[in-house]
Amino acid sequence: MAPYRFDVVFLDAGGVLVQPDPTQIVGRFGEAGLEADEDDLFEAHFRAVKAMDEVPADEDGYVAYHRTYVDVLGLTGREAERGIAVLSDVWATSSVWIAPLPWAASGLTALAATGLPIVIVSNADGTVAEMLASSAVCQVGDGDGTRITHVIDSTAVGVAKPDPRIFELALEVVGVSPERAVHVGDAYRFDVLGARAANVHPVLMDPLDIRRDVDCTRIGSLDHLMDVLAS
């Protein structure tokens, strides 16, 4: 009997390994004459992702994301509109996604110790591998972070979640069948639906325990993925 339920671990980057750099976010809001408390940014992201998931699939979920994000920060009226404009500009690139989440180091260390291949599968702008390496989170080969097998960046490969083809590319890299793969992401509409369409087991990151409505496995941090692998 195999020691683990899966033979490969796919991980999203944003919301699983890294979050937007609080210093940059607060600074950008300050430049717009707005106040933002760094302590609120973690919650703002995950509540905003939930709001994004709740709009119809054919609508732009980022409208709901940005609106909820500024709501959590307590911005209203014209300040809220300015905040949304700031977020739209910041989210246009991956350069802000450089702050490791609290569980990134310990979770990746535990995963690496299993010997299972780890593949990043991310909707990004072509720089996610560089960003993760420079933030000392993980990299292919030697470096300051955890060693991983491969990075699948949507811009680099020309297909993005929830299109199952991005997961099929990841499966080809490691030569694993989909039923033996697990993917962890923070967005139901991209990560869960995309993985499921590729017959990969989806796991939703839910550190605030606010996604009880979903029909998939949930974890509160990357450390909890070990329980899923062993179940």
C-alpha positions as CSV (number, residue, x, y, z in Angstrom):
1,M,0.0,0.0,0.0
2,A,1.4,3.4,-1.0
3,P,2.2,5.7,2.0
4,Y,0.3,8.6,0.6
5,R,-3.0,9.0,-1.1
6,F,-1.5,11.0,-4.0
7,D,1.7,10.9,-6.1
8,V,2.1,14.6,-6.8
9,V,1.1,17.9,-5.1
10,F,0.0,20.9,-7.2
11,L,0.0,24.2,-5.5
12,D,-1.4,27.6,-6.5
13,A,1.0,30.5,-5.6
14,G,-1.2,33.4,-4.5
15,G,-3.3,32.6,-1.5
16,V,-1.5,29.3,-0.8
17,L,2.2,30.3,-0.6
18,V,2.3,34.1,-0.9
19,Q,0.0,37.1,-0.3
20,P,0.3,40.7,-1.6
21,D,3.1,42.5,0.2
22,P,1.4,44.4,3.1
23,T,4.0,47.2,3.0
24,Q,3.4,47.8,-0.7
25,I,-0.4,47.7,-0.4
26,V,-0.4,50.1,2.5
27,G,2.1,52.4,0.7
28,R,0.0,52.4,-2.5
29,F,-3.2,53.2,-0.5
30,G,-1.3,56.0,1.3
31,E,-0.2,57.5,-2.0
32,A,-3.9,57.7,-2.9
33,G,-4.7,59.4,0.4
34,L,-6.2,56.3,1.9
35,E,-5.6,54.5,5.2
36,A,-5.2,50.7,5.3
37,D,-4.2,48.6,8.3
38,E,-1.7,45.8,7.5
39,D,-3.4,43.6,10.1
40,D,-6.6,43.6,7.9
41,L,-5.0,42.6,4.6
42,F,-4.9,38.8,5.2
43,E,-8.6,38.7,6.0
44,A,-9.4,41.1,3.2
45,H,-7.9,38.8,0.6
46,F,-9.7,35.6,1.6
47,R,-13.1,37.3,2.1
48,A,-12.6,38.9,-1.3
49,V,-11.8,35.6,-3.0
50,K,-15.0,34.2,-1.5
51,A,-17.0,37.1,-3.0
52,M,-15.3,36.5,-6.3
53,D,-16.4,32.9,-6.2
54,E,-20.0,33.8,-5.6
55,V,-20.6,35.7,-8.8
56,P,-21.7,33.9,-11.9
57,A,-18.8,32.3,-13.9
58,D,-19.5,34.5,-16.9
59,E,-19.0,37.7,-14.9
60,D,-15.7,39.4,-14.0
61,G,-15.2,38.1,-10.4
62,Y,-12.5,40.7,-9.7
63,V,-15.2,43.4,-9.5
64,A,-16.6,41.6,-6.5
65,Y,-13.1,40.9,-5.2
66,H,-12.0,44.5,-5.2
67,R,-15.3,45.7,-3.8
68,T,-15.2,43.3,-0.9
69,Y,-11.5,44.0,-0.2
70,V,-12.1,47.7,0.3
71,D,-15.2,46.9,2.4
72,V,-13.1,44.8,4.8
73,L,-10.7,47.7,5.0
74,G,-13.6,50.0,6.0
75,L,-13.6,52.2,3.0
76,T,-16.8,53.7,1.7
77,G,-18.1,56.1,-0.9
78,R,-15.4,57.9,-2.9
79,E,-12.6,56.4,-0.8
80,A,-13.9,53.0,-1.7
81,E,-13.8,53.9,-5.4
82,R,-10.2,55.2,-5.0
83,G,-9.3,52.0,-3.2
84,I,-10.7,49.8,-6.0
85,A,-8.7,51.8,-8.5
86,V,-5.5,51.2,-6.5
87,L,-6.2,47.5,-6.3
88,S,-7.0,47.1,-10.0
89,D,-3.6,48.7,-10.7
90,V,-1.7,46.7,-8.2
91,W,-3.2,43.4,-9.2
92,A,-2.2,43.9,-12.8
93,T,1.2,42.3,-12.2
94,S,2.6,39.7,-9.9
95,S,5.3,42.0,-8.5
96,V,3.3,42.6,-5.3
97,W,2.8,38.8,-4.5
98,I,6.1,38.5,-2.6
99,A,5.0,38.1,1.1
100,P,5.2,34.4,2.2
101,L,2.0,33.3,4.0
102,P,2.5,32.2,7.7
103,W,2.4,28.5,6.8
104,A,4.5,28.6,3.6
105,A,7.9,27.5,5.0
106,S,6.6,24.8,7.4
107,G,4.1,23.5,4.9
108,L,6.6,23.2,2.1
109,T,9.2,21.7,4.3
110,A,6.7,19.0,5.4
111,L,5.7,18.4,1.8
112,A,9.3,18.1,0.6
113,A,10.0,15.6,3.3
114,T,7.4,13.2,1.8
115,G,9.5,12.9,-1.4
116,L,6.4,13.7,-3.5
117,P,7.0,16.0,-6.5
118,I,5.7,19.6,-5.9
119,V,4.5,21.6,-8.9
120,I,3.3,25.2,-8.8
121,V,0.2,25.7,-11.0
122,S,-0.6,29.4,-11.1
123,N,-2.5,32.0,-13.1
124,A,0.2,34.6,-13.3
125,D,2.0,36.9,-15.6
126,G,5.0,34.8,-16.5
127,T,7.1,35.9,-13.5
128,V,5.8,33.6,-10.8
129,A,8.8,31.3,-10.7
130,E,11.2,34.3,-10.3
131,M,8.9,35.8,-7.7
132,L,8.8,32.6,-5.6
133,A,12.5,32.1,-5.8
134,S,13.4,35.7,-5.0
135,S,11.0,35.6,-2.0
136,A,12.9,32.4,-0.8
137,V,9.7,30.5,-0.9
138,C,10.5,27.7,-3.4
139,Q,12.4,27.2,-6.6
140,V,13.3,24.5,-9.1
141,G,16.8,23.4,-8.2
142,D,19.0,24.8,-5.5
143,G,18.1,28.0,-3.8
144,D,17.1,29.6,-0.5
145,G,13.6,28.1,-0.5
146,T,12.1,24.6,-0.8
147,R,13.2,22.7,-3.9
148,I,10.2,21.9,-6.2
149,T,9.8,20.0,-9.4
150,H,8.4,22.5,-11.8
151,V,6.4,25.8,-12.2
152,I,3.5,26.0,-14.6
153,D,2.7,29.7,-15.2
154,S,-0.4,30.4,-17.2
155,T,1.1,33.2,-19.2
156,A,4.2,31.1,-20.0
157,V,2.1,28.1,-21.2
158,G,-0.8,30.0,-22.8
159,V,-3.6,28.5,-20.8
160,A,-5.1,29.4,-17.4
161,K,-7.3,27.9,-14.7
162,P,-10.1,26.8,-14.8
163,D,-9.1,25.4,-18.2
164,P,-8.2,21.8,-17.3
165,R,-5.4,21.8,-19.9
166,I,-3.1,23.7,-17.5
167,F,-3.4,20.7,-15.1
168,E,-2.9,18.3,-18.0
169,L,0.4,20.0,-18.7
170,A,1.4,19.7,-15.0
171,L,0.5,16.0,-15.1
172,E,2.7,15.5,-18.2
173,V,5.7,17.0,-16.4
174,V,5.6,14.4,-13.7
175,G,4.0,11.5,-15.5
176,V,1.3,11.0,-13.0
177,S,-2.4,10.1,-13.7
178,P,-4.9,12.7,-12.6
179,E,-6.6,10.6,-9.9
180,R,-3.2,10.4,-8.1
181,A,-2.8,14.2,-8.1
182,V,-4.0,16.8,-5.6
183,H,-4.2,20.6,-6.2
184,V,-4.5,23.3,-3.5
185,G,-5.8,26.7,-4.4
186,D,-7.7,29.6,-2.8
187,A,-10.3,30.2,-5.5
188,Y,-13.2,27.8,-6.1
189,R,-13.9,29.2,-9.6
190,F,-10.3,28.8,-10.8
191,D,-8.7,26.1,-8.7
192,V,-11.4,23.7,-7.6
193,L,-13.4,23.8,-10.9
194,G,-10.2,23.6,-13.0
195,A,-8.7,20.7,-11.0
196,R,-12.0,18.8,-11.0
197,A,-12.4,19.2,-14.7
198,A,-9.0,17.6,-15.1
199,N,-10.0,14.8,-12.7
200,V,-7.5,16.1,-10.1
201,H,-8.5,16.1,-6.5
202,P,-9.2,19.8,-5.4
203,V,-8.4,21.3,-2.0
204,L,-9.5,24.8,-1.1
205,M,-7.4,27.0,1.2
206,D,-9.8,28.4,3.8
207,P,-7.9,29.9,6.8
208,L,-10.9,31.9,7.9
209,D,-13.2,28.9,7.9
210,I,-15.7,30.8,5.8
211,R,-16.1,28.4,2.9
212,R,-18.4,25.9,4.5
213,D,-20.7,26.2,1.4
214,V,-18.2,24.4,-0.9
215,D,-18.4,20.8,-2.0
216,C,-14.7,20.0,-1.7
217,T,-11.9,19.4,0.8
218,R,-10.9,22.5,2.8
219,I,-7.8,23.2,4.8
220,G,-6.9,26.1,7.1
221,S,-3.2,26.2,6.3
222,L,-0.7,24.3,4.1
223,D,0.4,22.4,7.2
224,H,-3.0,20.7,7.2
225,L,-2.4,19.2,3.7
226,M,-0.4,16.4,5.4
227,D,-3.6,15.1,6.9
228,V,-5.2,15.0,3.4
229,L,-2.2,13.2,1.9
230,A,-2.4,10.5,4.6
231,S,-6.1,10.0,4.7
